[in-house]
Amino acid sequence: MQETAQQYTKRLLGYSKGKDPLRVQLETPKVLAQLVHGVPKRVLMKRHRAGKWSVGEILAHLAEAELVYGWRLRIMVSRNRIHIQAMDQDAWARIGRYRKTDPDRALEMFTVLRENNLHYLKSLSRSEWNRYGMHEERGKETLRHFVSLTAGHDLNHTMQIQGMLRRRRG
């Protein structure tokens, strides 16, 4: 059974609860780089279970999700109460050819986009942090909430990658 938008939100916020979401986001590119350092590309691109992404596909997803994240941040600040379209991650994976995306390149793209998005966030005023959008599946999301959700998304995929690489060694 697929989780609902509310269950997904609760799970991701659970991962980031009690953590500084900006620090999590700052550390994620470094953690990912350490995890995949020295791992052969063929291992990163291997799916461990049918219907599940490889480590390389997760890195491609994180890179493209960071594009979406940056866009959403900026539209919420520039147009308070804006409609936020959901992201069909499976369609993006198919259209973006995640199975063929070089993991090093995906990680590089994620890192550069993340650095720019964090720089943008640090430039915002207190009042701008209270702006929000109406996500078509999850409802009202303030910028502050969205940043915590993104930190949880980072932690979710980092844990997935850790588990996948641990199974490979074990």
N, C-alpha and C positions, 0 to 999 in steps of 0.2 A: 504494500500500500504506500502510495506516494504521500509525503508529508504536506500539510497545508501551509499556506503562506504564514499563518500565525505560528505554527509549530517550527517552521524554518527560522523565523525571526527570534523566537524564544531560544532555540538551540544556539544560534550564532551569538546572541546577546549573553547567553550563559558562558560561552567561551571567553568573552571579553570582560565579563563582570569583574570589577575590582582592579582592572588594569587600566593604565593610561592608554587610550586608543591611539593617540598620536605617536606614542613611543612604540607601541606594537607595530604600527604602520611603518615607522622609521626602521625598525629592526628586521622586518620581514624580508626585504631583498637580501640582506646579509645572511640571514638564517637559511634562506633558500640556496644561496650561492654555496654556503658551507655544506649543505646536504648533498648537492649534486656534484660538487667538486671531485674530479677524478672518476666519476661513474661513467662507464662507456655509453655512448649515444644509443647503441642497440638496446641496452638495459633500460635507459630512460624512455625509450619509445615502445617498449614491450608492455602490452596489456596483460595484467595478471588475472583478470576475470573478464569473461564475455560481457559486453555491454558497459564496462567500466573504463574510464580514461586511464591512460598511461601517465607516468610522471611528466613526460614531455607535453602531453595534451593538457594537463593541469597547468603547467607553466604558460602554455599558449592561452588558456582560459584566463589566467590571472592577468596577463598582459592586455588582453582585449577588455576584460572587466574593468581594468584601470582606465581605459579610454572612456568607458561608460561612466565610471565613478567621477572622473574629472568633468565630464559634461554635466552630470547631475548636480555636482557641487555648484558649478557656475550658473546653471539655469535657476537653481533655488535662490542663490544670492541675487541674481539680476532680476528675477521675476517671482517674487514671493507668492506662495500658494499655487504654483504651477502644477499642471498635470505631469506625472512621471510615468512614462511607458515602461512596462515590464520587459525584461530581457529574456528571450528564448535561448537559453544557453546551448541547447542541442542544435538549434538552427545555426547559431553563430559558430559552433564547432564544425559543423558540416561545411558551411559556406567559407569559413576561415581556414579550412583544411588543416585542422589541428594535428591530425595524424601525420602530416608531412612537414609540420613546422619544426625548424631546428630549435632544440631546447635552449641552447646558448643564446640564440637570437631573441627568443621569447623572454628569457630572463633579463636580457639587456633592455628590451623594450619596456618591460614591467618596471625595472629599476629607474629608468629615465623618466617615465611618466609619473611614477610614485614620487620621485624627488620634486618634480614640478608641482604636483598636486599638494604636497605637504608645504611647499613654499607659498602656494596660494592660500592655503588654510591659515598659515601663520600671519598672513597679511590682513585677515578679516577683523572687523571690529566686534565687540561683544554683542551688539544688536544684530549683526549679520548672522551670528551663530544661532539665533532664534528663528531665522527664516525657515520656511518649510515648503515641501511639495506634497502632492497627493498621489501616492503610488497606486497604480490601478489594481494591484493585488493586496498590498499591505496597508493601504490607507495613509493617514497623515504621518509624515516623517520630517522632524526638524533636522536641520543640518547636524546638530549635536548627536541626535539619535542615529542618523545615517553614518556618521563617522565611527560610532561604536559598532554599528552593524558591519561596517567594512572591516574593522579590526577583527571581529569574530569570523568573518569570511576568510581573512588571512590565516587565522589560527586553525580554522577548519581544514583548509587545504594544506597547511604546513604539517598538521598531524597526519593527514592522509599520506603525504609524501614520505614522512618519517616511517610510517607503518609499512608502506610498500617497499621501501629500501631496506628496512629491517628484515622483512620476510625474504628478500633476495639474499641477504647475507646468512640468514638462519637456516 
